[in-house]
């Protein structure tokens, strides 16, 4: 299958390698690029906190760019939205990692288990992001300070680049990892909507699927769990 990969370049390459191993043809179409703000990350870590919270491996990558400066922080307790983000934190060197089941709601529940122990959270966030974590913590009166240490910047494409990627030959599926990601994709391909009517729209969650235009609703597939293995389960061998 020809599978459109919409993740930022560094993540897209890992996904593409997995797709090729499974016999699929990845089609690179990164919709965003990442900008880390290391000065804000440094300032954030100087804020009083008893634990860190991350909802994306991108936040962990930003911390990794601090080099030796992050080493004294690696014993700090860190809550990760899911196993993939937790593994990124582990690879960086964090030793006390507590993972949710893949969504902001799930992570709130995991944090709530320790609320007596964890009294001051520092959320190392990105922009844009889902409000689920912050809203959930606020509803439970769990103190959390959010600081944006990276942002996703839209990548622009010329029309003459997009059409052949989608149609020559026709793409079979697109992998969508966030609501923002989905909105950008359908904004970009809108002029070619008639040419991609049979495209499988594979979404990481129900929340991601809410950004898919109604015309494509019959083609939506939602992963059973919010991870890449569950996305790949919809791809024909």
Phi, psi and omega in degrees: 000144172272117188241122180281126180252115189256003183288162173303156192309312185295322177284323181301323182294322177294316179297317180299319180297320178294318180298317180296322178299327180274001177092012180261164179252108178286142176244111185286123175213066179300129182265342180219159169236159187258138170239117176269142174246093187290329179295317177294323177299317178299314180297322180299315182292342177278349178290144177298132177197155176255343178204155176258156175228133176225137179245012178204144174296341179297322177297321179293320178297322177298317177298322180298331179289349176285350177061229185296341182293337182276344186304317180293348183264353190289347175270356178292138175298136181225130176262128181243144186296329181202182186295323181296316178292322176298321179294323177298319178294321179295317180298323179292332178127000177296144186245339180244087187246129180235120190254143168274188183261014171119351178232164177300319178300315180298321182292323175302315180298321180293317180295321182299333178297333185249015192302328179290331183273322184254107188253349183213108184258145174241112182267113178270099195253171174239174177223123003279170178205162175286144179277000190302316182296307184296319178296318181294318178294319179298319180297333180262007180058038176262121184293129180208129174256127180258130177227126181278118181249357174206162175218152179260122184253131182299136175263132179265147179226148172277149182304320184291345175274321187290315187303311180295329178297323183276329194235354186232087348287176185296137174287147182262331185205158172230139177259124183239125190255346180209162179297319178298316178302315181295316180298318179296320182298311184286335171294318183291319188266002184309319180296343184247019186305321181295335183273349183237029182300332184261011180291130172284128182253102188256115189249143181291334182203170176296326178298319177299318183296337180294343180268000181276129179302150185304324181305329184261003183304320179297342183262005183282136172233127183249128181299140179293327175229150186281067178212164187293326178302319180291327174295314183295338182297339181273352182275130179293142178301000000 
